[in-house]
Amino acid sequence: MLSPDRRCDDRRDHRRDHRGEQTPERGRRGAIARCAAAVVGVLLVAPLTASCGGSSTDAYCDAVKGHQKELTDLFSAPGDGAVLKALPALRDLRDAAPSDIRADWNQLVGALGDLQSALDAADVAPGDYAAGKPPAGLTAAERARITAAANEVSGAQEASAHVLQEVRDVCHTPLTL
């Protein structure tokens, strides 16, 4: 940042010409040159510091790589409820996520957590509840809560796509969800 006596609009930076008279035009040009140098400096340094990643991005990518095999195995194995079995790993990734993708992680993990809570409250295993064929013994309220939570998960597909794209772009790691 430029100090108060070196601001871009500093009009006190007058130089003297060969006759000893002040030449404000040169002073303004000097101030403009200092401003341009400061702007160029910021533009050059900002991408360098952003591309370095920093500890939060590094920690996020480490978490992604640490959970990659587990998530791939869960989602490639046949059977119902894989996504809910992955919830602890997904929460860990959400907690490590950088702020620019945190809202999408919150939406995705929140929707899955709500579905897990609805199934737990109704004492229903994820594989026991097929769309349109709820298990016997559910109350209308339990059925409505599970259906609403399942719809919330479906509504989180865009957030899921953002998360997967972010993982590929930032961590250069494919992730299966």
C-alpha positions as CSV (number, residue, x, y, z in Angstrom):
1,M,0.0,0.0,0.0
2,L,1.3,3.4,-0.8
3,S,2.0,5.7,2.2
4,P,-0.1,8.9,2.6
5,D,2.9,10.9,1.3
6,R,3.2,8.7,-1.8
7,R,-0.4,8.4,-3.0
8,C,-1.2,8.1,-6.6
9,D,-2.8,11.5,-6.7
10,D,0.0,13.2,-4.8
11,R,0.3,16.6,-6.3
12,R,3.2,17.6,-4.1
13,D,5.6,15.6,-6.3
14,H,6.7,18.5,-8.5
15,R,10.0,18.5,-10.2
16,R,12.0,21.4,-11.4
17,D,12.9,22.0,-14.9
18,H,16.3,23.2,-16.1
19,R,15.3,26.8,-15.2
20,G,14.4,25.8,-11.6
21,E,10.6,26.2,-12.2
22,Q,8.2,23.6,-10.9
23,T,6.7,21.3,-13.5
24,P,3.6,19.7,-12.1
25,E,3.1,17.6,-15.3
26,R,6.2,15.6,-14.5
27,G,5.1,15.2,-10.9
28,R,1.8,13.8,-12.0
29,R,3.5,11.5,-14.4
30,G,5.8,10.3,-11.6
31,A,2.7,9.7,-9.4
32,I,1.0,7.8,-12.2
33,A,4.1,5.8,-12.8
34,R,4.2,4.9,-9.1
35,C,0.5,3.9,-9.2
36,A,1.0,1.8,-12.3
37,A,4.0,0.0,-10.6
38,A,1.9,-0.6,-7.5
39,V,-1.0,-2.0,-9.5
40,V,1.3,-4.2,-11.6
41,G,3.0,-5.4,-8.4
42,V,-0.4,-6.4,-6.9
43,L,-1.5,-8.1,-10.2
44,L,1.7,-10.1,-10.3
45,V,1.9,-11.1,-6.7
46,A,-1.8,-12.0,-6.2
47,P,-1.9,-14.9,-8.7
48,L,1.4,-16.3,-7.3
49,T,0.1,-16.4,-3.8
50,A,-3.3,-17.8,-4.9
51,S,-1.6,-20.6,-6.9
52,C,0.6,-21.5,-4.0
53,G,-2.5,-22.9,-2.5
54,G,-1.9,-22.3,1.2
55,S,-2.4,-24.6,4.0
56,S,-6.2,-24.8,3.8
57,T,-6.2,-25.8,0.2
58,D,-3.4,-28.3,0.8
59,A,-5.3,-29.7,3.8
60,Y,-8.4,-30.0,1.7
61,C,-6.6,-31.8,-1.2
62,D,-4.9,-34.1,1.3
63,A,-8.4,-35.0,2.8
64,V,-9.7,-35.6,-0.7
65,K,-6.8,-37.9,-1.6
66,G,-7.2,-39.6,1.8
67,H,-10.8,-40.4,1.2
68,Q,-10.6,-41.1,-2.6
69,K,-10.3,-44.9,-2.4
70,E,-12.8,-45.2,0.4
71,L,-15.4,-43.3,-1.5
72,T,-14.7,-45.0,-4.8
73,D,-15.1,-48.4,-3.1
74,L,-18.3,-47.4,-1.4
75,F,-19.9,-46.1,-4.5
76,S,-18.8,-48.9,-6.8
77,A,-20.0,-51.6,-4.5
78,P,-23.5,-52.9,-5.2
79,G,-26.0,-52.3,-2.5
80,D,-28.2,-49.6,-1.1
81,G,-27.1,-46.9,1.3
82,A,-23.6,-46.4,0.0
83,V,-24.1,-42.6,0.0
84,L,-25.1,-42.7,3.7
85,K,-22.2,-45.0,4.6
86,A,-20.0,-42.3,3.0
87,L,-21.5,-39.6,5.2
88,P,-18.6,-39.4,7.7
89,A,-16.0,-39.1,4.9
90,L,-18.2,-36.5,3.2
91,R,-18.4,-34.5,6.5
92,D,-14.7,-34.6,6.8
93,L,-14.3,-33.2,3.3
94,R,-16.9,-30.5,3.9
95,D,-15.0,-29.5,7.1
96,A,-11.7,-29.2,5.2
97,A,-13.2,-27.5,2.1
98,P,-12.1,-24.0,1.2
99,S,-14.7,-21.2,1.7
100,D,-15.4,-20.9,-2.1
101,I,-17.0,-24.4,-2.2
102,R,-18.2,-24.7,1.4
103,A,-21.8,-23.7,0.6
104,D,-22.1,-26.6,-1.9
105,W,-20.5,-29.0,0.6
106,N,-22.9,-27.8,3.2
107,Q,-25.9,-28.3,0.9
108,L,-24.8,-31.8,-0.1
109,V,-23.8,-33.1,3.4
110,G,-26.8,-31.3,5.0
111,A,-29.3,-33.1,2.6
112,L,-27.6,-36.5,3.2
113,G,-27.6,-35.9,7.0
114,D,-31.3,-35.0,6.9
115,L,-32.1,-38.2,5.0
116,Q,-30.0,-40.2,7.5
117,S,-31.9,-38.6,10.4
118,A,-35.3,-39.2,8.8
119,L,-34.4,-42.9,8.2
120,D,-33.0,-43.3,11.7
121,A,-36.1,-41.6,13.3
122,A,-38.3,-44.1,11.5
123,D,-36.0,-47.0,12.3
124,V,-35.6,-47.8,8.6
125,A,-32.4,-49.0,6.9
126,P,-31.5,-47.1,3.7
127,G,-32.0,-50.3,1.6
128,D,-35.4,-50.9,3.0
129,Y,-37.0,-47.7,1.7
130,A,-37.5,-47.9,-2.1
131,A,-39.1,-44.9,-3.8
132,G,-42.8,-45.4,-3.9
133,K,-42.5,-48.6,-1.8
134,P,-42.0,-47.6,1.8
135,P,-41.8,-50.4,4.3
136,A,-44.9,-51.4,6.3
137,G,-45.5,-49.8,9.6
138,L,-44.4,-46.2,8.7
139,T,-46.6,-43.4,9.8
140,A,-47.7,-40.8,7.3
141,A,-45.4,-38.3,9.1
142,E,-42.4,-40.6,8.9
143,R,-43.1,-41.3,5.2
144,A,-43.5,-37.6,4.5
145,R,-40.2,-36.7,6.3
146,I,-38.2,-39.4,4.5
147,T,-39.7,-38.4,1.1
148,A,-38.9,-34.7,1.8
149,A,-35.3,-35.6,2.8
150,A,-34.9,-37.8,-0.3
151,N,-36.2,-34.9,-2.5
152,E,-33.7,-32.6,-0.8
153,V,-30.9,-35.0,-1.7
154,S,-32.1,-35.0,-5.3
155,G,-32.1,-31.2,-5.2
156,A,-28.4,-31.3,-4.2
157,Q,-27.3,-32.7,-7.5
158,E,-26.1,-29.3,-8.7
159,A,-24.1,-28.8,-5.5
160,S,-22.6,-32.3,-6.0
161,A,-21.5,-31.4,-9.5
162,H,-19.9,-28.2,-8.2
163,V,-18.0,-30.2,-5.6
164,L,-16.8,-32.8,-8.0
165,Q,-15.6,-30.1,-10.5
166,E,-13.9,-28.2,-7.7
167,V,-12.0,-31.3,-6.6
168,R,-10.8,-31.9,-10.1
169,D,-9.8,-28.3,-10.7
170,V,-8.2,-27.5,-7.3
171,C,-6.8,-30.9,-6.2
172,H,-6.4,-32.5,-9.7
173,T,-8.1,-35.6,-8.3
174,P,-11.1,-37.4,-9.6
175,L,-13.7,-38.2,-6.9
176,T,-16.6,-40.5,-7.1
177,L,-19.9,-39.6,-5.4
